[in-house]
């Protein structure tokens, strides 16, 4: 299993940080109707019950925004992925269709408010540390191009930064060639639903990605 640690610098700024990590073998394909039926049920429920001004009050998002500020980043300018997905949903826009693995990840994210990283294990080199982005650190976000990750919480391997709670990177993106999947659910203080999110992800991965050979760990 990929070894992941939290840097002293990040832990000092955000002492309640907690990572729930899932690694498993998957089969990746274009999402089919049953998964999107679940996603549509959830997005309809969100549209009917949540106002856009209430998104930032969801405990997981509120704690995540606070963590960004403690690290020195503006969460209104660099939105957390979970917040961005929920805002898109409340505005009535469809979630992006990526593939079965990432689409289930997004379903877990909008259901719980946690920002979640999803990576191809075979594209990660060496051990991983969750730290804070540095000035001029290179990073190409998926669908975003160059992203300024200075003061963002960031995952790094031996090759450099590859994941943030705002946008994952092109370098470790999940494609139909992906065989081994790493999913990291990030809690910054409102951690009471992390296990629920992890359990939900395991069930969805088994049902919609034929996932097997699970390895699960919690890092604090």
C-alpha positions in Angstrom: 0.0 0.0 0.0 1.1 3.5 -0.7 2.7 5.0 2.4 1.2 8.4 3.3 2.3 10.8 6.1 1.3 14.3 7.2 4.0 16.9 7.3 4.8 18.6 10.7 4.1 22.0 9.1 0.6 21.1 8.1 -0.1 19.2 11.3 0.9 22.3 13.3 -1.5 24.5 11.3 -4.3 22.0 11.2 -3.9 19.7 14.2 -7.2 17.9 13.7 -6.5 16.7 10.2 -7.4 13.1 9.5 -7.1 11.0 6.3 -9.2 7.9 5.5 -7.4 6.1 2.7 -8.7 3.3 0.4 -6.6 1.4 -2.1 -8.0 -1.3 -4.3 -7.9 -2.9 -7.7 -10.6 -1.5 -10.1 -11.9 -1.8 -13.6 -12.5 1.6 -15.1 -15.0 2.4 -17.8 -17.6 5.0 -18.8 -20.3 5.2 -16.1 -23.5 3.3 -16.8 -27.1 4.0 -16.0 -27.4 2.5 -12.5 -24.6 4.7 -11.0 -26.0 7.8 -12.6 -29.5 6.9 -11.3 -28.0 7.1 -7.8 -26.2 10.3 -8.6 -29.4 11.9 -10.0 -31.3 10.9 -6.9 -28.7 12.6 -4.7 -28.4 15.7 -6.8 -32.2 16.1 -6.9 -32.3 15.8 -3.1 -29.6 18.4 -2.7 -31.3 20.8 -5.1 -34.5 20.5 -3.1 -33.0 20.9 0.4 -29.9 23.0 0.1 -29.4 26.7 -0.7 -26.2 27.9 -2.1 -25.5 30.2 0.9 -25.8 27.2 3.2 -23.1 25.1 1.5 -20.2 26.8 3.4 -22.1 25.9 6.7 -21.9 22.1 6.1 -19.5 21.0 8.9 -17.0 19.2 6.7 -16.8 22.2 4.3 -16.7 24.7 7.1 -13.7 22.9 8.7 -12.0 22.6 5.3 -12.4 26.3 4.6 -11.0 27.1 8.0 -8.0 24.9 7.2 -7.3 26.7 4.0 -7.3 30.0 5.8 -4.9 28.6 8.4 -2.6 27.5 5.6 -2.8 31.0 4.0 -5.1 30.3 1.1 -8.4 32.0 0.2 -11.1 29.3 0.0 -13.4 31.6 -1.9 -10.8 31.9 -4.7 -9.5 28.4 -4.6 -12.6 26.4 -3.9 -12.5 23.0 -2.3 -13.6 20.4 -4.8 -16.5 19.3 -2.6 -17.8 22.8 -2.3 -17.4 23.4 -6.0 -19.4 20.2 -6.8 -22.2 21.2 -4.4 -22.4 24.7 -5.8 -22.6 23.3 -9.3 -25.4 20.9 -8.1 -27.4 23.6 -6.4 -27.3 25.8 -9.5 -28.9 22.9 -11.4 -25.9 21.9 -13.5 -25.1 18.2 -14.0 -22.0 16.8 -12.5 -19.2 16.0 -14.9 -19.2 12.5 -16.3 -15.7 11.2 -16.0 -15.7 7.5 -15.5 -17.2 5.0 -13.0 -14.4 5.4 -10.4 -14.3 9.2 -10.3 -18.1 9.5 -10.6 -18.6 7.4 -7.5 -16.0 9.5 -5.7 -17.9 12.6 -6.6 -21.1 11.0 -5.3 -19.4 10.3 -1.9 -18.1 13.9 -1.9 -21.5 15.6 -2.4 -23.1 13.2 0.0 -20.7 14.0 2.9 -19.1 17.4 2.1 -15.5 16.0 2.2 -13.1 16.8 -0.6 -11.6 13.5 -1.9 -8.5 12.8 -3.9 -8.5 10.0 -6.5 -5.3 8.7 -8.0 -3.8 6.0 -10.2 -1.4 4.1 -7.8 1.0 3.1 -10.6 1.6 6.8 -11.5 2.7 7.6 -7.9 6.4 7.3 -7.2 7.6 6.4 -3.7 6.2 7.5 -0.4 3.6 10.4 -0.2 3.5 13.3 2.2 0.6 15.6 2.7 2.0 19.1 3.2 1.7 22.7 2.1 2.4 24.0 -1.4 5.4 26.2 -2.0 5.8 29.3 -4.2 6.3 28.5 -7.9 5.8 24.8 -7.3 4.7 23.3 -10.7 1.3 21.8 -10.8 -1.1 21.0 -13.7 -4.7 20.6 -12.4 -7.2 18.4 -14.3 -9.2 20.7 -16.5 -7.6 23.7 -15.0 -4.1 23.9 -16.5 -1.4 25.5 -14.3 -2.6 26.0 -10.7 -1.0 28.2 -8.1 -0.7 25.7 -5.2 1.3 28.0 -2.9 -0.2 27.6 0.6 -2.6 24.9 -0.5 -2.7 21.5 1.3 -0.9 19.3 -1.2 0.1 15.6 -1.7 3.6 15.0 -2.9 5.6 12.0 -4.0 9.2 11.8 -5.1 8.4 13.5 -8.4 6.6 16.5 -6.7 3.0 17.7 -6.1 0.2 15.6 -7.5 -3.0 16.3 -5.5 -4.8 19.1 -3.7 -8.3 19.4 -2.3 -9.0 22.0 -4.9 -8.0 20.0 -8.0 -6.1 16.7 -8.6 -3.4 16.7 -11.2 -3.1 15.4 -14.7 0.0 13.3 -13.8 -1.8 10.9 -11.5 -5.3 11.0 -13.1 -7.5 7.9 -13.3 -8.1 6.6 -16.8 -9.5 3.5 -18.4 -5.9 2.1 -18.2 -5.9 2.4 -14.4 -5.7 -0.9 -12.5 -5.0 0.1 -8.9 -6.9 3.1 -7.3 -6.0 5.3 -4.4 -8.8 7.3 -2.7 -8.0 9.8 0.0 -10.9 11.3 2.0 -9.7 14.4 3.8 -11.1 15.7 7.1 -9.9 18.9 8.7 -11.8 18.8 12.0 -15.4 17.8 11.3 -14.4 14.2 11.1 -17.4 12.4 12.5 -18.6 11.3 9.0 -15.3 10.2 7.6 -16.0 6.5 8.3 -19.4 6.9 6.8 -17.8 8.3 3.7 -15.2 5.5 3.6 -17.8 2.8 4.0 -19.9 4.3 1.3 -17.0 4.5 -1.1 -16.1 0.8 -0.5 -19.6 -0.3 -1.3 -19.8 1.9 -4.5 -16.4 0.7 -5.7 -17.4 -2.9 -5.2 -20.7 -2.5 -7.0 -19.7 -0.2 -9.8 -16.0 -0.8 -10.4 -15.7 -4.5 -9.5 -13.2 -3.4 -6.8 -11.2 -6.1 -5.0 -8.0 -6.4 -2.9 -8.9 -3.5 -0.6 -6.4 -2.0 1.8 -7.7 0.7 4.2 -5.9 2.9 6.7 -6.5 6.0 8.8 -3.8 8.6 9.2 -3.9 11.3 11.9 
